[in-house]
Amino acid sequence: MNDCIFCKIIKGEIPSKKVYEDDSVCAFHDINPNAPVHVLVVPKTHIPSMNAVDESNIDAVSKVLLAIPKVASTLGLSNGYRVINNCGEDGGQTVPHIHFHILGGRKLSVKLN
């Protein structure tokens, strides 16, 4: 997508503080962190949301899921972390490109809202 902010970050058109990248996945620090460590992990393939995951793009999503523990390890989150995916406007999704938040760096509350 030409106007997708995450696609522009992946292409290097918008600067970001990347922490991980391979052929299929990009991870970078969130610009509005909700924890001492707050990183977004995104597939390089544009997929609008979890609702758009299907057989044609599941490989891209699975590569993101496989990258998450690598990213967490790189960030030193050996004592645990939270992974969040927001889906749709009511679910809190603000960028229409599937992404997963890794939050950590302190003991997180059990309360999710």
N, C-alpha and C positions, 0 to 999 in steps of 0.2 A: 504494500500500500504506500502510495507516494506521500500521504500526509500523516502516517503513523509515527509518533514520536519514538517508539521503540525500534521500528525499522530504521529510522534515521540514526539512532544511537548505534545500532548494529553495523550500519554502513560507515560509521565514523563521521557523519555529517553534523552530529550534535555531540559535544564532548561529554564524557562520563568518566567516572572513576571505576574502571573495570577491574574485577578481581579474578575472573576466569573467562576463558574463551577457547572453543575448539571449532571444528568444522560445522557443528550443528547447534551450539548453545553459546549464549553470552550471559555473563553475570556481572552486575555493577551495583554500586551503592545507591540506595534510594536517596533522593534529594530532600525528602522530608521524613527522616528516620523516626520510628516509634520505639526504638530500643538502641542500646549502645552499638549493636551490630544489626544493620537492616540492609539486606541485599536483595535485589530482584534477579531471578533466573528466568531467562526467556529463550524460546526456540528461535532460531534464525529464520525459520519458516513463519510467515504471518498466518496466525490462526486467531480469529477474533475473540473467542472465549472457550471455556470448557464445553459449552453447548455446541460448539462447532467441531469438536473432536470426533473423528470417524476413522474408518479403516484406511482412508487415503493419507491421513496425517498422524496416525497413532505412533509411528516410528519417531517422528520429531518430538512428540510429547514424552515418549519413553526415554529418549536421550536426555531430556531435561531432568526427568526423575532420577536417572542414573548419575547425572552431574551434581545433584544437590548434596549428597554426602561428601563428594570431593570438594565442593565449594565450602561447606561447613568445616571440613578439616583444614583447608587452607586458611580459614578465618580463625582457627583455634577454638572452635566451639566443641571441645571434647566433653564438656559436661552437659550438653544438651542444647536444643534449639527448637524453634517452632517453624513449621512450614504452613503457609496460608495461600489459598487461591480464592480470589473473589470473582464471582460470576454474575454479570449483569448489573444494571444500575442499582437495584434493591440489594444486591449482594455486596455493594461497595466498589465494584470495578470502575475505575476512572479512565483507564487506557484500554481501548478495544484491541488488545493483543495479549493472548494468554500469557500469564506470568505467575510465578510463584515467589512469595516473599519468604526469606529466611530471616528470622528474628532471634537474637540471642545476646550474649554478653553479660547477662544477669539472670537471676532467677525470675522467671516470668509468672505472672498471675495466672491462676486457673481460669479466672473469669475472662471470657473472650470478647466482650463488648466494651 
